[in-house]
Amino acid sequence: MLKAVIFDLDGTLLYTIKDITAALNRALAACGLPTHSVEAVQGFVGNGIRDAVRRAVPEGTGEEVQEKVLDLYKEDYREHCAESTVCYPGVRELAAGLDRAGIAQAVLSNKTEATARKVVASFFPDGPFAHVFGRVGDRPLKPDPAAAVPVLEALGCSPSEAAYVGDSGTDMVFARAVGMLPAAAPWGYRSREELAASGAVLMPDGPEDLLKLLLEGNHTW
């Protein structure tokens, strides 16, 4: 029985890529490095910002410069994380429907936890997310299955009682490794093909369809 739904943040609940791109480009420019289009940065994200920075800098860029770009990005993005970001159509209705059904909800992102909480509070001021987890200290990040431990403990459910909703192949691999129902958000940053190839069980047409699929139950994975 489904007791909880855990959501990825970027590309799943919110279209954040314009603010991410702007902050990353300002950090790159400050270090004298080439900048990128929104479409290019969309291909960089999904495994945490450190990996995105590694992909964004020119090949052969030293570790020290990469760390500087990363630090500048974090500082910039904290201040400008909600300027061009928008909520995907239907996502608030999806969350409200799950809430009415008595299904607990949380957010688990590779974003810095303080920033994840700030963004979620900006767009969902009345909930319904009981917990928002992100990168803090040495806590494991997706796709490490250990990243799910604190959120599942907080929700008081087992992996088999939870679904993980995400927009990337990494999210689907993560959900399967943990034992959660892998539910795709194909309206996000990655293709339906990537999500399917990575093990998505639910492949909705949109948030409204995902609500129906989640409430149907009887899924196997």
N, C-alpha and C positions, 0 to 999 in steps of 0.2 A: 504493500500500500504506500502510495506517495504521501509523504508527510512534509517534505520541504523542497523548495526549488532555489538553487543557488545560481546567481547570474554573474557572468563576466560583465565588465563595465564598458570599455572602449569597443565600439562597433557592435555592441549588443543592446545595451540600454540607451547609450548616447552616441551621437555622431560627434566625435571629439577631434577628428583628424586635422581640421583646420587650425585649431589652437596648438596641437602638438607640432604640426609643421611649422607654424610661425615661430614658436619658441625654439625649436631645433635649428631653424634657419638663422635666427638671431645669434644663437650660440656658435654655429659654424662660421658665420660671417665675422664674429668677434675674434675668431682664431685664424682668420684669413683663409678659410676653406670654402669650397663651392657649396652652394645651396641646392635645394631640390624642390620639385613640384609636389603638390598634395598627393598626386597619384603615385609618385615614387615612394614617398614616406609611408603611404598606406601599405606598400609592400614590405617596408622595413619593420613595422610593428608586429607584435604578437607574442614575442618571447621576452618582454621586458625592455625598458629603455636602454639599458646598457648594450644589449644586442642590437637595438635600432641604431645607436650611435656608431657601433662597429661597422654596420652596413653603410651608414651615411658618409663616413669619412673616406677619403681616397685610399686606395690600397697602399699599404706600406706606412700609413700614419702611425707614429709612435704611441706607446701606451700613455705617456705623460700628456700628450695633446688630446688623446681620447678622453682622459679623465677630466681635463679642463673643459672640454665640450660638454661632458656629462654634468659637471658641477654647474656650469652656466645655464644649461637647459633646465635643471631642477629648480634653480633659483628663479628663472624667468617664468617657467610654466606655473609655479605656485601662484604667481601674481596674475597670470593671464589665462587661467585654465577654463574660464567660463565665458569668454568674450564672444566666440563664434560657435560654441558648442550648442547643439540642439538635441532634444529628445526625439527618438525615432517615433513616427506616427504609430499609434496603437499600443505602445509599450506601457503607458500609464493605465490603459484599460486592461491590458494583460495582468499587470500587477494587482489592480483592483479586483479582478475576477478571481485570482488565486487567493487573495485576502478573504473575499467573501466565502470561498470554499474551505476556509480554515487551514490553508496550507502556508506554513512558515516560509519566509523569504529572507535571503541574505545576498550580499555581494562579495565576491572573491576576485580580486584583481591583482595583477603584478605592478600596478601603479603604487607609488608611495602611499602608505595608508592615510597620512594626514591629508594629502591631496585628493585621494579617492573619497574620503569622508566629506571634504569641502564640496566637491563636485556633486556628489549624491545629495547632500543637503540643499544645494542650490536648485536642483531640478525636482527633487522629491521631498519637499519640506515637511510633508505630513506622513512620511513613511512610504511604503509599508515594510521597509527592510529592517529587520530586527538587529542585524549586525552588518558591518562593512569591514572587510579585512583586506589589507594590502601589504606592500613591502615595508617591513620594519625590522631593524636589527639583522639578525642572521636567520630569520624565519625563512623556510624553504619557499621557493616560487614555483608556479606552474611551469613545466608539466610534472615536477616532482610530486608524487602522490602524497607526500608528507604535508604539502601545502594545504590539503583538505582537512587535516586533523583538527586544527583549532575551530574552524567554522562548523564542522559536524558536531564537535563537542558542545559548542555554544548553542546549536540548534537542538541538541539532544536526540539525534537520530543516527542511524547506521547508514553506510553508503547505499545499501539496497533500498532505502526509504527516501532517497534524494535524487533529484535530477540536476544536472549541470547544463546551463544554457550558455553557449558561446558561439562566436562567429568565425573561429579559426580551426584548422586542423589540429593545432596544439591543444585547443580546448577539448576536442573530441578524444584525442589520445589520452589526455589527462583524466577525463571523466571515466573512460574505460579502465584505466590503470587503477583508479580509486575504487571502482565498482558502482559508480553512479550512472544513472540513465543519461546517455549522451544526446542532448537536444540541440539542434543547430539553430543559429540565427542567420539565415542566408541573406538577410537584408544588410549585413555588415560589410566588413572589409575583405572577406575572402569569398571564393566562388563556391557554388553548390557542389561542384566536382571535387574540390579539395575537402569539403566537409564530409561528403559521402565516402571518399577514399580513406578518410581518417576514422571512419567508424560511427558516424552519426546514425542514430536509430530513428529519431524524429526529425523530419525534414519539412517543416511547415511552409506555407505560402507567405505567411506574415504573422505578426503577433497574435491576431485574433484566432488564426488557425492553430497556432501553438497552444493557446489556452485550451481549445477543444481537445487537442491531442493529449495534453498533460492530464486533463480531467477524465479522459476515457479510461486510463489505467490499463492493466493487463499487458504491459509492454515487457518484452524479453530482450536481454542484451548480454 
